[in-house]
């Protein structure tokens, strides 16, 4: 693939990362990345100062690895608070500036200035205090995207409580397992939400979950739909009643840098969900670094990422963008309802400048055609973002050309809940090839290893990190052994991220999917994303998923599931043509044994295709585990019935 975008004009001259380079007499982006990796203590100290992180007490030591890099401590001795940095200080200096723009599925719009957001956070924090909430208490956040989401999250941070965001589409058992794990004291929820024109009663599911969690003392309920819901007078409290007589002044706790702010749970797509533990300093400096340098966010930017608060991109966006005093757009509902132009209308209406989405959602939007773009002005966009799944060239190019007008770089990031950050990412100064994740982010010492633990280039290998970063999880909640086994047991002092990656001859990095999704045919490994990309090159294919199935001779063979574009009919001729397509691109070894046609692929709300479940269903397994992470569990029936 060739380079399709190079930084010129404002991207080259006016970017935040360029300003940082000039401040430190660094001439090139490559030089900056190398220095930030070679001397991580210099970089994170310089970044903390440049990003204007405010401290109640300055830190005494930047990094302490005396217990091993697996348990690195950062900004030791310092005291700060996420809420002070993201809200309190801005309310004093730019209180009238818009912090939050929210749009409901029904078209309702609500805007909050920094001063109004601060007042609401303080009132809710005081309400929590009246219920006995203090430092170290866990608060579950199980509600649709609304202004109440950041209010509750930052109120918890303000008190030193631990916020536990939970995907709003989860079933009761998944919610309860997370709340029990952290022994949550409070559950914040809503009476309901809207999705594709239907009223969903969130409170009913929250009640079932709360009944399973003995530590829950109170359920706080936001009136989103103002509908009748089951009620326990001993446990339930309306949000409005809790804050009605509360003061708009509340003292912000001065917390140690390493005090816990968030426990974020993995989606569970690779098995039992993991509770990743995050501090106050880690997400604050990392999310701000990403947003400020890699996405070039300035205080006049309007930042919109299609996400749920239960996905790490929700807290990442809110913490990063609000800390730099930007404006965040939140929306409730389905991305294509009431019409396929839903997202483009939001961009037009609110003059969004930075827009992020998953590749899977882009592929779904492409099916609707380009006609839905014509009536909307997308010219305010200057940066595009993506994460969640590997791209295919056709979809990346459509996003780049049709949405960005070939003038906006795609900052395609990859990282994880356990980092609440990308470890690979381009910047506005990076040239781009389709689908690239650029290279190591600032301060991220990344590499690609072969089976022997040797650094490799121009061949597929394992993505690893060789030095710690401030936002790296402090283990798994209540399960430190599993943390070590998951990330640190493959090679000494090396973080094993379980992704396949490739660095090409020109130095561009690509992530090719989960290593645990790897298919091994006759001793040769291939990532499913490569097979899927080959299928996506065929003009009839809208989406694809590839998995490995057992074979007595070859060990495994490739099986594919394909969603066809509208008005394309499935046929035996097309099935054979798709097999030939993969063989032509990947080689005959990887010609699929089977190609089956389905209406949809099973995905999480964040857009990740769950190949583990596809393979299990294909092999006839009946015990699939917790399916509540799925946005469309009925898709598994399609897999079972597919021909």
Secondary structure, 3 states (H helix, E strand, C coil): CCEEECCCHHHHHCCHHHHHHHHCCCCCHHHHHHHHHHCHHHHHHHHHHHCCCCCCECCCEEEECCCCHHHCEEEECCEECHHHHHHHHHHHHCCCCEEEEEECCCCCEEEEEHHHHHHHHHHHHHHHHHCCCCCCCEEEECCCCCHHHHHHHHHHHHHCCEEEECCCCCCHHHHHHHHHHHCCCEEEEECCEEECCEEECHHHHHHHHHHCCCCCCEEEEECCCCCCCCCCCCCEEEHHHHHCCCCCCCCCCCEECCCEEEEEECCCCCCCCCEEEEEHHHHHHHHHHHHHHHCCCCCCCEEEECCCCCCHHHHHHHHHHHHCCCEEEEECCCCCCCCCCHHHHHHHHHCCCEEEECHHHHHHHHCCCHHHHCCCCCCCCCEEEECCCCCCHHHHHHHHHHHCCCCCEEEECEEECCCCEEEECCCCCCCEECCCCECECCCCCEEEECCCCCECCCCCEEEEECCCCCCCCCCECCCHHHHHHHHCCCECCEEEEEEEEEECCCCCEEEEEEHHHCEEECCEEECHHHHHHHHHCCCCEEEEEEEEEEECCCEEEEEEEEEECCCCCCCHHHHHHHHHHHHHHHCHHHCCCEEEECCCCCEECCCCECHHHHHHHHCCCCCCCCCCCECCCCHHHHHHHCC
